[in-house]
């Protein structure tokens, strides 16, 4: 009997194309966008290639460019000029949603992040207690539900709560239903880990924990990296409370979690390739230590292989060239 040859199916690009079990498509990508109140010109985000803090005007032109490159799904982060401790004003973000939907209509899908970290003086994802050492869950959930309702009324196709408070999906779903927006999707950051890979994002969104508060990080409300069981419980709860899409964030360090959860819970799964993950790829490429587009594609294949049906990536606007390289 002739020895088994596995290499024959690897010998040419044509046979490799034909035998691939995992395929990544342009339609799977969501491009994050930052729009910042009070800046005169767009600003590059440190550490990331081709990612900017947009003005109201440059936001529109950037979306036009992205549409030309085949990207028509977006996740918007609004960054207000004024920070508060409570009583948050979402008028700036709502106005940007209205402007985008008026300009592009059904030509794009617009998700909007729902969190308070860009709005608070202390950079945490909710309202702190008087001692400044704890995020008050129920008061924060009320604010999140109000924000989600405002964004839906402005025309968002999807609201995406990223705060990790208990019960926020139920509250948001009820707020949407009561305001006549029951068709608005909820994409829950259901498995968001307390990670070291968020640095450039926090610069872009102005959301790093700051000030003299006793609470110095987000470990009390984001999932511990060593507790995948917590991610399962959180995702099961968000599924039961009415989330339409569930998410794992970050991506590469949590492929095992994504693979497990996407098998256990039959919902569409998103993966968020975080700013730190992206910055690592971009930096290695700058030092000629990898081929950027090829490495980028490899990470995306890993996400789909692990069960993601959609990928939130800062390099989504380069996906067409990456997938063909």
Secondary structure, DSSP 8 states (H G I E B T S, - for coil): -----SSGGGSSHHHHHHH-S----GGGEEEEEEEETT-SS-EE-TT-TT-EEE-HHHHHHHHHHHHHTT--EEEEEEE-SS-BSSS---HHHHHHHHHHHHHHGGGSEEEEEE-STTTBSS--SS-B-TTSSSB-HHHHHHHHHHHHHHHHHHT-SEEEE-S--TTHHHHHHHHHHHTT-TTSEEEEEEEEB--S--HHHHHHHT-S--SS-S--SSTTTSB-TT-HHHHHHHHHHHHHHT-SEEEEESSGGGHHHHHHHHHHS-SEEEEEE-HHHHHHHHHHHHTTSS-HHHHHHHHHHHHHHTT-SEEEETTGGGHHHHHH-
